[in-house]
Amino acid sequence: MEKFLETLKAGFVSHAYIFLGPDERVMKQAKLLARTVNCENVELSPCGFCDNCRKILNGIHPDVMEISAEGASIKIDQVRSLIQSFAEKPLEASRKVYIIHEAHKMTPEAQNALLKTLEEPASQSTAVLLTDNLKLLLSTVISRCQVLDFSSASRMNPLCVETRQKIAGMVLEMAKNPEIDPGSMARQIAEFGEEPEQVLDFLSSLYRDILAVKTKSRVSAINADLSDVIYRCATHITEKSAVKALGSVFYQARAVKSRGNQNLIWYNLLIELQEVV
């Protein structure tokens, strides 16, 4: 989480995020994001005692809006109201933040209504979709957001360029050749000696970029330096497969949290990825 906060403080704020994990935990992270980008004490953000921080913590800031399901779902009228407010300038803060609880409960119509705003976002607004079930979100919605997994410990430290290239190459090889031996690949990943959490973070960002290509999203790629591999992967992977692959990566992230055997985690993950792609 520390690295993520540093990127926010530096002004690198996405127009849309998906925070994956239990609602109470991701809600805390969404409020932390809102405070960090709007704190009046830049050097100390989020300070916790300026007007913006206090109002956000108390749930009374006019520029931080939350919507939740009405009954069993989040309906299109709720999202339309949110979209209308999206284009308006902040009243007190520097950036509006919109938090959608249990975003997977949005009806398909509501998700489709949100798409245009995610594709052409307002410059002073950020949407944060909270969910513990990525599979119920449309692939087009997922591809237009940065996905951050808070279901386990925060892990934001990037892998070295060489390791990222090698792992991306494995993903491409697996997409091209479904019969490839997962055991051999699992051993290669283990030999990198990297923290499993960092590898899983990278894999989730890679499949998100592939999904963005498949859905013709205009949002920026997370791994722009690997665009050639990403586009080649996209020729072999369907939208549905990319979403399933993301789900498999997040499932294994929970296994890491419970201290599962690392070699087994890689083997199980690669078996699952083989099946979905």
C-alpha positions in Angstrom: 0.0 0.0 0.0 2.9 2.4 0.7 4.0 2.4 -3.0 0.4 3.0 -4.1 0.1 6.0 -1.7 3.3 7.4 -3.0 2.0 7.3 -6.6 -1.2 9.2 -5.4 0.8 11.8 -3.7 2.9 12.3 -6.8 -0.3 13.1 -8.7 -0.6 9.8 -10.6 -4.3 9.2 -9.9 -6.4 6.9 -12.2 -9.9 7.9 -13.2 -11.2 4.5 -12.0 -10.1 1.7 -9.7 -11.5 -1.7 -8.7 -10.6 -2.6 -5.2 -10.9 -6.3 -4.7 -11.5 -7.7 -1.2 -13.9 -7.8 1.8 -16.1 -4.7 1.8 -14.9 -3.4 5.2 -11.3 -3.6 4.1 -11.6 -2.1 0.7 -13.9 0.6 2.0 -11.0 1.6 4.4 -8.7 1.8 1.4 -11.1 3.8 -0.7 -11.5 6.4 2.1 -7.7 6.4 2.4 -7.4 7.2 -1.3 -10.0 10.0 -1.0 -8.1 11.5 1.9 -4.7 11.2 0.2 -5.7 13.0 -3.0 -7.6 15.7 -1.2 -5.5 16.3 2.0 -4.7 20.0 2.5 -1.3 19.2 4.0 0.5 17.8 1.0 3.7 16.8 2.8 1.8 14.9 5.4 -1.1 13.5 3.4 -3.3 12.0 4.5 -2.8 14.0 7.7 -6.1 13.1 9.3 -6.7 16.5 10.9 -7.3 19.0 8.0 -10.9 19.8 7.1 -11.0 17.5 4.1 -9.5 14.5 5.9 -11.9 14.9 8.9 -15.0 15.3 6.7 -14.0 12.2 4.6 -13.4 10.2 7.8 -16.8 11.2 9.2 -18.6 10.5 5.9 -19.8 14.1 5.4 -17.6 15.4 2.6 -19.7 16.8 -0.3 -17.1 15.6 -2.9 -16.9 12.0 -1.7 -20.1 10.1 -2.7 -21.0 6.6 -1.9 -23.7 4.4 -3.5 -24.9 0.9 -2.4 -27.4 -1.6 -3.5 -31.1 -0.7 -3.1 -32.5 -4.0 -2.3 -30.7 -6.8 -4.2 -29.0 -4.6 -6.8 -27.5 -1.2 -7.8 -29.9 0.1 -10.4 -29.4 2.1 -13.5 -31.1 5.2 -12.0 -28.5 5.3 -9.2 -25.6 5.1 -11.7 -27.2 7.8 -13.9 -27.4 10.1 -10.9 -23.7 9.4 -10.2 -22.7 10.0 -13.8 -24.5 13.4 -13.8 -22.6 14.5 -10.7 -19.3 13.1 -12.2 -19.1 16.0 -14.7 -19.5 18.7 -12.0 -16.5 20.4 -10.5 -15.6 19.6 -6.8 -17.2 21.9 -4.3 -14.4 21.9 -1.7 -11.8 19.3 -2.6 -9.4 19.1 -5.5 -10.9 15.8 -6.7 -14.2 14.1 -6.5 -14.2 10.5 -5.4 -17.2 8.1 -6.0 -17.3 4.9 -4.1 -19.5 2.1 -5.3 -20.1 -0.6 -2.7 -20.5 -4.2 -3.8 -20.1 -3.0 -7.4 -20.8 -6.6 -8.6 -24.4 -5.9 -7.6 -24.8 -3.4 -10.4 -27.3 -4.6 -13.0 -25.9 -5.1 -16.5 -27.8 -2.0 -17.5 -26.2 0.0 -14.7 -22.7 -1.3 -15.7 -23.3 -0.4 -19.3 -24.4 3.1 -18.3 -21.2 3.5 -16.4 -19.0 2.5 -19.3 -19.0 5.9 -21.2 -18.0 7.7 -18.1 -15.1 5.2 -17.5 -14.1 5.6 -21.1 -14.2 9.4 -21.2 -13.7 10.4 -17.5 -13.9 13.8 -16.0 -10.5 15.2 -15.2 -11.3 15.9 -11.5 -13.1 12.7 -10.6 -12.2 9.2 -9.6 -14.5 6.2 -9.3 -13.7 3.4 -6.9 -15.6 0.1 -7.4 -15.5 -2.1 -4.4 -16.1 -5.9 -4.9 -15.2 -9.3 -3.8 -16.5 -10.9 -6.9 -14.8 -9.8 -10.1 -16.6 -12.3 -12.3 -19.9 -10.5 -12.0 -18.5 -7.3 -13.5 -18.5 -6.8 -17.2 -15.2 -7.3 -18.9 -15.5 -3.9 -20.5 -15.9 -2.4 -17.0 -12.8 -4.3 -15.7 -10.7 -3.2 -18.6 -11.3 0.5 -17.9 -10.2 0.3 -14.3 -6.9 -0.3 -12.4 -7.5 -3.5 -10.4 -5.9 -3.6 -6.9 -6.3 -6.7 -4.8 -6.7 -6.0 -1.1 -7.9 -9.5 -0.2 -4.4 -10.2 1.1 -1.5 -8.1 2.3 -0.6 -5.0 0.2 2.0 -5.6 -2.4 3.0 -2.8 -4.7 6.7 -3.2 -5.3 7.4 -3.8 -9.0 9.4 -6.7 -10.4 12.6 -6.0 -12.4 12.2 -5.5 -16.1 13.9 -8.8 -17.0 11.6 -10.8 -14.8 8.5 -9.1 -16.1 9.5 -9.8 -19.7 10.1 -13.5 -18.9 6.8 -13.9 -17.2 5.0 -12.0 -20.0 6.7 -14.4 -22.4 5.4 -17.4 -20.5 1.8 -16.0 -20.6 2.2 -15.6 -24.4 3.6 -19.1 -24.8 0.8 -20.6 -22.8 -1.8 -18.7 -24.8 -0.3 -20.0 -28.1 0.4 -23.5 -26.9 -2.2 -24.9 -24.4 -0.3 -28.2 -24.2 2.8 -26.7 -22.7 4.0 -28.3 -19.5 2.8 -26.3 -16.4 5.3 -28.1 -14.1 8.2 -26.7 -16.1 6.9 -23.2 -16.0 6.1 -23.4 -12.3 9.7 -24.3 -11.6 10.9 -21.4 -13.8 8.8 -18.9 -11.8 10.0 -20.4 -8.5 13.6 -20.0 -9.7 13.1 -16.2 -10.2 13.2 -16.0 -6.4 10.6 -13.2 -6.4 7.9 -12.6 -3.8 4.8 -14.5 -4.9 2.7 -11.4 -4.1 4.7 -9.3 -6.6 4.4 -11.9 -9.3 0.7 -12.2 -8.8 0.3 -8.4 -8.9 2.1 -8.3 -12.2 0.1 -11.1 -13.7 -3.2 -9.4 -12.7 -2.0 -6.2 -14.3 -1.0 -8.1 -17.4 -4.3 -9.8 -17.9 -6.0 -6.5 -17.2 -4.0 -4.9 -20.1 -4.9 -7.8 -22.4 -8.6 -7.3 -21.5 -8.3 -3.6 -22.3 -7.0 -4.5 -25.8 -9.8 -7.0 -26.3 -12.5 -4.5 -25.4 -10.8 -1.7 -27.4 -10.6 0.4 -24.3 -8.8 3.7 -24.6 -7.4 3.7 -21.0 -3.7 3.7 -20.5 -1.9 0.3 -20.3 -0.3 -0.5 -16.9 2.5 -2.3 -18.7 3.0 -0.1 -21.7 6.6 -1.3 -22.1 5.2 -4.8 -22.9 2.6 -3.6 -25.4 3.9 -5.9 -28.1 3.5 -9.0 -26.0 0.1 -7.8 -24.7 -1.2 -7.4 -28.2 0.1 -10.8 -29.3 -1.5 -12.4 -26.3 -4.8 -10.7 -27.1 -4.9 -12.5 -30.4 -5.0 -15.8 -28.6 -7.2 -15.0 -25.6 -10.9 -14.1 -25.5 -12.5 -11.5 -23.3 -14.1 -14.2 -21.2 -10.8 -16.1 -20.8 -9.0 -12.9 -19.7 -11.7 -12.3 -17.0 -11.4 -15.9 -15.8 -7.6 -15.6 -15.8 -7.9 -12.6 -13.5 -10.1 -14.6 -11.2 -7.6 -17.4 -11.0 -4.8 -15.0 -10.2 -6.8 -13.4 -7.3 -7.8 -16.9 -6.0 -4.1 -17.9 -5.8 -3.4 -14.5 -4.0 -5.7 -15.7 -1.2 -3.7 -19.0 -1.1 -0.5 -17.0 -0.7 -2.2 -15.2 2.2 -2.9 -18.5 3.9 0.7 -19.5 3.4 0.1 -22.2 0.9 3.1 -24.1 -0.7 4.6 -21.7 -3.3 5.5 -24.4 -5.8 2.0 -25.8 -5.5 0.5 -22.3 -5.9 2.4 -21.8 -9.2 1.5 -25.2 -10.5 -2.2 -24.8 -9.6 -2.3 -21.3 -11.1 -0.7 -22.4 -14.4 -3.1 -25.4 -14.6 -6.0 -23.0 -14.1 -4.7 -20.6 -16.7 -4.2 -23.4 -19.2 -7.9 -24.3 -18.8 -9.2 -20.8 -19.2 -7.1 -19.6 -22.1 
